[in-house]
């Protein structure tokens, strides 16, 4: 497994992974065009990918301008191998190197994704109008969590 910063040339493979997931699926794949992904990874924030044998099998994107996680997806065939956890760590470490502002994200409640984020230290602070749970992570919680004793594993 190779973890690295996402490049514009990765977008096609990132989109494939995005459409393979079973949770937080898009009702219409055209809702997230390639140009939006390019904007997020090159102007609004940064993205990371995990490659296995030259193929992108997971990716994450954080939006520094809106202080939010825009994406974290892993090909279901590669679930529970620590890929999501490492993509999350890379993304959040980088985010808090840029700013100490809280970061937020939304995900469907009562899903493996929601459990994963809670396990990583995120706190539910409400719900969005679309029904997604609104999670928040502070620099203090993240830095204290990183410096504490390891917890048992929960992977996506």
Contact map, one row per residue, 1 for C-alpha under 8 A:
111000000000000000000000000000000000000000000000011110000000000000000000000000000000000000000000000000000000000000000000000000000000000000000000000000000000
111100000000000000000000000000000000000000000000011100000000000000000000000000000000000000000000000000000000000000000000000000000000000000000000000000000000
111110000000000000000000000000000000000000000001111000000000000000000000000000000000001000000000000000000000000000000000000000000000000000000000000000000000
011111000000000000000000000000000000000000000001110000000000000000000000000000000000000000000000000000000000000000000000000000000000000000000000000000000000
001111100000000000000000000000000000000000000111100000000000000000000000000000000000000000000000000000000000000000000000000000000000000000000000000000000000
000111110100000000000000000000000000000010000111100000000010000000000000000000000000000000000000000000000000000000000000000000000000000000000000000000000000
000011111110000000000000000000000000000010000010000000000000000000000000000000000000000000000000000000000000000000000000000000000000000000000000000000000000
000001111110000000000000000000000000010011000000000000000000000000000000000000000000000000000000000000000000000000000000000000000000000000000000000000000000
000000111111000000000000000000000000000000000000000000000000000000000000000000000000000000000000000000000000000000000000000000000000000000000000000000000000
000001111111110000000000000000000000000000000000000000010000000000000000000000000000000000000000000000000000000000000000000000000000000000000000000000000000
000000111111111000000000000000000100110000000000000000000000000000000000000000000000000000000000000000000000000000000000000000000000000000000000000000000000
000000001111111100000000000000000100000000000000000000000000000000000000000000000000000000000000000000000000000000000000000000000000000000000000000000000000
000000000111111110000000000000000000000000000000000000110000000000000000000000000000000000000000000000000000000000000000000000000000000000000000000000000000
000000000111111111000000000000000000000000000000100000011110000000000000000000000000000000000000000000000000000000000000000000000000000000000000000000000000
000000000011111111100000000000000100000000000000000000000000000000000000000000000000000000000000000000000000000000000000000000000000000000000000000000000000
000000000001111111110000000000000000000000000000000000000000000000000000000000000000000000000000000000000000000000000000000000000000000000000000000000000000
000000000000111111111000000000000000000000000000000000011100000000000000111000000000000000000000000000000000000000000000000000000000000000000000000000000000
000000000000011111111000100000000000000000000000000000000000000000000000111000000000000000000000000000000000000000000000000000000000000000000000000000000000
000000000000001111111000110010000000000000000000000000000000000000000000000000000000000000000000000000000000000000000000000000000000000000000000000000000000
000000000000000111111100000000000000000000000000000000000000000000000000001100000000000000000000000000000000000000000000000000000000000000000000000000000000
000000000000000011111111100000000000000000000000000000000000000000000000111100000000000000000000000000000000000000000000000000000000000000000000000000000000
000000000000000000011111100000000000000000000000000000000000000000000000000100000000000000000000000000000000000000000000000000000000000000000000000000000000
000000000000000000001111100000000000000000000000000000000000000000000000000000000000000000000000000000000001001010000000000000000000000000000000000000000000
000000000000000000001111110000000000000000000000000000000000000000000000000000000000000000000000000000000011000000000000000000000000000000000000000000000000
000000000000000001101111111000000000000000000000000000000000000000000000000000000000000000000000000000000000000000000000000000000000000000000000000000000000
000000000000000000100001111110100000000000000000000000000000000000000000000000000000000000000000000000000000000000000000000000000000000000000000000000000000
000000000000000000000000111110000000000000000000000000000000000000000000000000000000000000000000000000000000000000000000000000000000000000000000000000000000
000000000000000000000000011111100000000000000000000000000000000000000000000000000000000000000000000000000000000000000000000000000000000000000000000000000000
000000000000000000100000011111111000000000000000000000000000000000000000000000000000000000000000000000000000000000000000000000000000000000000000000000000000
000000000000000000000000000111111000000000000000000000000000000000000000000000000000000000000000000000000000000000000000000000000000000000000000000000000000
000000000000000000000000010111111000000000000000000000000000000000000000000000000000000000000000000000000000000000000000000000000000000000000000000000000000
000000000000000000000000000011111101100000000000000000000000000000000000000000000000000000000000000000000000000000000000000000000000000000000000000000000000
000000000000000000000000000011111111100000000000000000000000000000000000000000000000000000000000000000000000000000000000000000000000000000000000000000000000
000000000011001000000000000000011111110000000000000000000000000000000000000000000000000000000000000000000000000000000000000000000000000000000000000000000000
000000000000000000000000000000001111111000000000000000000000000000000000000000000000000000000000000000000000000000000000000000000000000000000000000000000000
000000000000000000000000000000011111111100000000000000000000000000000000000000000000000000000000000000000000000000000000000000000000000000000000000000000000
000000000010000000000000000000011111111110000000000000000000000000000000000000000000000000000000000000000000000000000000000000000000000000000000000000000000
000000010010000000000000000000000111111111100000000000000000000000000000000000000000000000000000000000000000000000000000000000000000000000000000000000000000
000000000000000000000000000000000011111111110000000000000000000000000000000000000000000000000000000000000000000000000000000000000000000000000000000000000000
000000000000000000000000000000000001111111111110000000000000111000000000000000000000000000000000000000000000000000000000000000000000000000000000000000000000
000001110000000000000000000000000000111111111110000000000000110000000000000000000000000000000000000000000000000000000000000000000000000000000000000000000000
000000010000000000000000000000000000011111111100000000000000000000000000000000000000000000000000000000000000000000000000000000000000000000000000000000000000
000000000000000000000000000000000000011111111100000000000000000000000000000000000000000000000000000000000000000000000000000000000000000000000000000000000000
000000000000000000000000000000000000001111111100000000000000001110000000000000000000000000000000000000000000000000000000000000000000000000000000000000000000
000000000000000000000000000000000000000111111110000000000000111110000000000000000000000000000000000000000000000000000000000000000000000000000000000000000000
000011000000000000000000000000000000000111111111000000000000111100000000000000000000000000100000000000000000000000000000000000000000000000000000000000000000
000011100000000000000000000000000000000110001111100000000011110000000000000000000000000000100000000000000000000000000000000000000000000000000000000000000000
001111000000000000000000000000000000000000000111110000000011100000000000000000000000001001100000000000000000000000000000000000000000000000000000000000000000
001111000000010000000000000000000000000000000011111000011111000000000000000000000000001000000000000000000000000000000000000000000000000000000000000000000000
111100000000000000000000000000000000000000000001111100011110000000000000000000000010001000000000000000000000000000000000000000000000000000000000000000000000
111000000000000000000000000000000000000000000000111111111100000000000000000000000000000000000000000000000000000000000000000000000000000000000000000000000000
110000000000000000000000000000000000000000000000011111111000000000000000000000000000000000000000000000000000000000000000000000000000000000000000000000000000
100000000000000000000000000000000000000000000000001111100000000000000000000000000000000000000000000000000000000000000000000000000000000000000000000000000000
000000000000000000000000000000000000000000000000001111110000000000000000000000000000000000000000000000000000000000000000000000000000000000000000000000000000
000000000000100000000000000000000000000000000000001111111000000000000000000000000000000000000000000000000000000000000000000000000000000000000000000000000000
000000000100110010000000000000000000000000000000111101111110000000000000000000000000000000000000000000000000000000000000000000000000000000000000000000000000
000000000000010010000000000000000000000000000000111100111110000000000000011001000000000000000000000000000000000000000000000000000000000000000000000000000000
000000000000010010000000000000000000000000000000111000011111000000000001111000000011001000000000000000000000000000000000000000000000000000000000000000000000
000001000000010000000000000000000000000000000011110000011111100000000011110000000001001000000000000000000000000000000000000000000000000000000000000000000000
000000000000000000000000000000000000000000000011100000000111110000000111100000000000001100100000000000000000000000000000000000000000000000000000000000000000
000000000000000000000000000000000000000110001111000000000011111000001111000000000000000000100000000000000000000000000000000000000000000000000000000000000000
000000000000000000000000000000000000000110001110000000000001111100111110000000000000000000110010000000000000000000000000000000000000000000000000000000000000
000000000000000000000000000000000000000100011100000000000000111111111100000000000000000000000000000000000000000000000000000000000000000000000000000000000000
000000000000000000000000000000000000000000011100000000000000011111110000000000000000000000000010000000000000000000000000000000000000000000000000000000000000
000000000000000000000000000000000000000000011000000000000000001111110000000000000000000000000000000000000000000000000000000000000000000000000000000000000000
000000000000000000000000000000000000000000000000000000000000001111110000000000000000000000000000000000000000000000000000000000000000000000000000000000000000
000000000000000000000000000000000000000000000000000000000000011111111000000000000000000000000000000011110000000000000000000000000000000000000000000000000000
000000000000000000000000000000000000000000000000000000000000011111111100000000000000000000000000000000111000000000000000000000000000000000000000000000000000
000000000000000000000000000000000000000000000000000000000000111000111111000000000000000000000000000000111000000000000000000000000000000000000000000000000000
000000000000000000000000000000000000000000000000000000000001111000011111000000000000000000000000000000001000000000000000000000000000000000000000000000000000
000000000000000000000000000000000000000000000000000000000011110000001111100000000000000000000000000000000000000000000000000000000000000000000000000000000000
000000000000000000000000000000000000000000000000000000000111100000001111110000000001001100000000000000000000000000000000000000000000000000000000000000000000
000000000000000011001000000000000000000000000000000000000111000000000011111000000001000000000000000000000000000000000000000000000000000000000000000000000000
000000000000000011001000000000000000000000000000000000001110000000000001111101100011000000000000000000000000000000000000000000000000000000000000000000000001
000000000000000011011000000000000000000000000000000000001100000000000000111111100000000000000000000000000000000000000000000000000000000000000000000000000000
000000000000000000011100000000000000000000000000000000000000000000000000011111100000000000000000000000000000000000000000000000000000000000000000000000000000
000000000000000000000000000000000000000000000000000000000000000000000000001111100000000000000000000000000000000000000000000000000000000000000000000000000000
000000000000000000000000000000000000000000000000000000001000000000000000011111111010000000000000000000000000000000000000000000000000000000000000000000000000
000000000000000000000000000000000000000000000000000000000000000000000000011111111111000000000000000000000000000000000000000000000000000000000000000000000011
000000000000000000000000000000000000000000000000000000000000000000000000000001111110000000000000000000000000000000000000000000000000000000000000000000000111
000000000000000000000000000000000000000000000000000000000000000000000000000001111111000000000000000000000000000000000000000000000000000000000000000000000011
000000000000000000000000000000000000000000000000000000000000000000000000000000111111110000000000000000000000000000000000000000000000000000000000000000000011
000000000000000000000000000000000000000000000000010000000100000000000000010001111111111000000000000000000000000000000000000000000000000000000000000000000011
000000000000000000000000000000000000000000000000000000000110000000000001110000101111111100000000000000000000000000000000000000000000000000000000000000000011
000000000000000000000000000000000000000000000000000000000000000000000000000000000111111110000000000000000000000000000000000000000000000000000000000000000011
000000000000000000000000000000000000000000000000000000000000000000000000000000000111111111000000000000000000000000000000000000000000000000000000000000000000
001000000000000000000000000000000000000000000001110000000111000000000001000000000011111111100000000000000000000000000000000000000000000000000000000000000000
000000000000000000000000000000000000000000000000000000000001000000000001000000000001111111110000000000000000000000000000000000000000000000000000000000000000
000000000000000000000000000000000000000000000000000000000000000000000000000000000000111111111000000000000000000000000000000000000000000000000000000000000000
000000000000000000000000000000000000000000000001000000000000000000000000000000000000011111111100000000000000000000000000000000000000000000000000000000000000
000000000000000000000000000000000000000000000111000000000001110000000000000000000000001111111110000000000000000000000000000000000000000000000000000000000000
000000000000000000000000000000000000000000000000000000000000010000000000000000000000000111111111000000000000000000000000000000000000000000000000000000000000
000000000000000000000000000000000000000000000000000000000000000000000000000000000000000011111111100000000000000000000000000000000000000000000000000000000000
000000000000000000000000000000000000000000000000000000000000000000000000000000000000000001111111110000000000000000000000000000000000000000000000000000000000
000000000000000000000000000000000000000000000000000000000000010100000000000000000000000000111111111000000000000000000000000000000000000000000000000000000000
000000000000000000000000000000000000000000000000000000000000000000000000000000000000000000011111111110000000000000000000000000000000000000100000000000000000
000000000000000000000000000000000000000000000000000000000000000000000000000000000000000000001111111100000000000000000000000000000000000000000000000000000000
000000000000000000000000000000000000000000000000000000000000000000000000000000000000000000000111111100000000000000000000000000000000000000000000000000000000
000000000000000000000000000000000000000000000000000000000000000000000000000000000000000000000011111110000000000000000000000000000000000000000000000000000000
000000000000000000000000000000000000000000000000000000000000000000000000000000000000000000000001111111000000000000000000000000000000000001100000000000000000
000000000000000000000000000000000000000000000000000000000000000000100000000000000000000000000001001111100000000000000000000000000000000001100000000000000000
000000000000000000000000000000000000000000000000000000000000000000100000000000000000000000000000000111110000000000000000000000000000000111100000000000000000
000000000000000000000000000000000000000000000000000000000000000000111000000000000000000000000000000011111000000000000000000000000000000111000000000000000000
000000000000000000000000000000000000000000000000000000000000000000111000000000000000000000000000000001111100000000000000000000000000011110000000000000000000
000000000000000000000000000000000000000000000000000000000000000000011100000000000000000000000000000000111110000000000000000000000000011100000000000000000000
000000000000000000000000000000000000000000000000000000000000000000000000000000000000000000000000000000011111000000000000000000110001111000000000000000000000
000000000000000000000001000000000000000000000000000000000000000000000000000000000000000000000000000000001111100011000000000000000001110000000000000000000000
000000000000000000000011000000000000000000000000000000000000000000000000000000000000000000000000000000000111111011000000000000000011100000000000000000000000
000000000000000000000000000000000000000000000000000000000000000000000000000000000000000000000000000000000011111001000000000000000011100000000000000000000000
000000000000000000000000000000000000000000000000000000000000000000000000000000000000000000000000000000000001111101100000000000000000000000000000000000000000
000000000000000000000010000000000000000000000000000000000000000000000000000000000000000000000000000000000001111111100000000000000000000000000000000000000000
000000000000000000000000000000000000000000000000000000000000000000000000000000000000000000000000000000000000011111110000000000000000000000000000000000000001
000000000000000000000010000000000000000000000000000000000000000000000000000000000000000000000000000000000011001111111000000000000000000000000000000000000001
000000000000000000000000000000000000000000000000000000000000000000000000000000000000000000000000000000000011111111111100000000000000100000000000000000000000
000000000000000000000000000000000000000000000000000000000000000000000000000000000000000000000000000000000000011111111110000000000000000000000000000000000000
000000000000000000000000000000000000000000000000000000000000000000000000000000000000000000000000000000000000000111111111000000000000000000000000000000000111
000000000000000000000000000000000000000000000000000000000000000000000000000000000000000000000000000000000000000011111111110000000000001000000000000000000000
000000000000000000000000000000000000000000000000000000000000000000000000000000000000000000000000000000000000000001111111111100000000000000000000000000000000
000000000000000000000000000000000000000000000000000000000000000000000000000000000000000000000000000000000000000000111111110000000000000000000000000000000100
000000000000000000000000000000000000000000000000000000000000000000000000000000000000000000000000000000000000000000011111110000000000000000000000000000000000
000000000000000000000000000000000000000000000000000000000000000000000000000000000000000000000000000000000000000000001111111000000000000010001100100000000000
000000000000000000000000000000000000000000000000000000000000000000000000000000000000000000000000000000000000000000001111111100000000001110000000000000000000
000000000000000000000000000000000000000000000000000000000000000000000000000000000000000000000000000000000000000000000100111110000000001110000000000000000000
000000000000000000000000000000000000000000000000000000000000000000000000000000000000000000000000000000000000000000000100011111000000111100000000000000000000
000000000000000000000000000000000000000000000000000000000000000000000000000000000000000000000000000000000000000000000000001111100000111100000000000000000000
000000000000000000000000000000000000000000000000000000000000000000000000000000000000000000000000000000000000000000000000000111110000111000000000000000000000
000000000000000000000000000000000000000000000000000000000000000000000000000000000000000000000000000000000100000000000000000011111111110000000000000000000000
000000000000000000000000000000000000000000000000000000000000000000000000000000000000000000000000000000000100000000000000000001111111110000000000000000000000
000000000000000000000000000000000000000000000000000000000000000000000000000000000000000000000000000000000000000000000000000000111111000000000000000000000000
000000000000000000000000000000000000000000000000000000000000000000000000000000000000000000000000000000000000000000000000000000111111000000000000000000000000
000000000000000000000000000000000000000000000000000000000000000000000000000000000000000000000000000000000001100000000000000000111111100000000000000000000000
000000000000000000000000000000000000000000000000000000000000000000000000000000000000000000000000000000000111100000000000000000111111110000000000000000000000
000000000000000000000000000000000000000000000000000000000000000000000000000000000000000000000000000000000111100001000000000111110011111000000000000000000000
000000000000000000000000000000000000000000000000000000000000000000000000000000000000000000000000000000011110000000000000000111110001111100000000000000000000
000000000000000000000000000000000000000000000000000000000000000000000000000000000000000000000000000000011100000000001000011111000000111110000000000000000000
000000000000000000000000000000000000000000000000000000000000000000000000000000000000000000000000000001111000000000000000011110000000011111000000000000000000
000000000000000000000000000000000000000000000000000000000000000000000000000000000000000000000000000001110000000000000000111000000000001111101100000000000000
000000000000000000000000000000000000000000000000000000000000000000000000000000000000000000000000000111100000000000000000000000000000000111111100000000000000
000000000000000000000000000000000000000000000000000000000000000000000000000000000000000000000001000111000000000000000000000000000000000011111110000000000000
000000000000000000000000000000000000000000000000000000000000000000000000000000000000000000000000000000000000000000000000000000000000000001111111000000000000
000000000000000000000000000000000000000000000000000000000000000000000000000000000000000000000000000000000000000000000000100000000000000011111111100000000000
000000000000000000000000000000000000000000000000000000000000000000000000000000000000000000000000000000000000000000000000100000000000000011111111110000000000
000000000000000000000000000000000000000000000000000000000000000000000000000000000000000000000000000000000000000000000000000000000000000000111111111000000000
000000000000000000000000000000000000000000000000000000000000000000000000000000000000000000000000000000000000000000000000000000000000000000011111111100000000
000000000000000000000000000000000000000000000000000000000000000000000000000000000000000000000000000000000000000000000000100000000000000000001111111110000000
000000000000000000000000000000000000000000000000000000000000000000000000000000000000000000000000000000000000000000000000000000000000000000000111111100000000
000000000000000000000000000000000000000000000000000000000000000000000000000000000000000000000000000000000000000000000000000000000000000000000011111110000000
000000000000000000000000000000000000000000000000000000000000000000000000000000000000000000000000000000000000000000000000000000000000000000000001111111000000
000000000000000000000000000000000000000000000000000000000000000000000000000000000000000000000000000000000000000000000000000000000000000000000000101111100000
000000000000000000000000000000000000000000000000000000000000000000000000000000000000000000000000000000000000000000000000000000000000000000000000000111110000
000000000000000000000000000000000000000000000000000000000000000000000000000000000000000000000000000000000000000000000000000000000000000000000000000011111000
000000000000000000000000000000000000000000000000000000000000000000000000000000000000000000000000000000000000000000000000000000000000000000000000000001111100
000000000000000000000000000000000000000000000000000000000000000000000000000000000000000000000000000000000000000000000000000000000000000000000000000000111110
000000000000000000000000000000000000000000000000000000000000000000000000000000010000000000000000000000000000000000010010000000000000000000000000000000011111
000000000000000000000000000000000000000000000000000000000000000000000000000000111111100000000000000000000000000000010000000000000000000000000000000000001111
000000000000000000000000000000000000000000000000000000000000000000000000010000111111100000000000000000000000000110010000000000000000000000000000000000000111
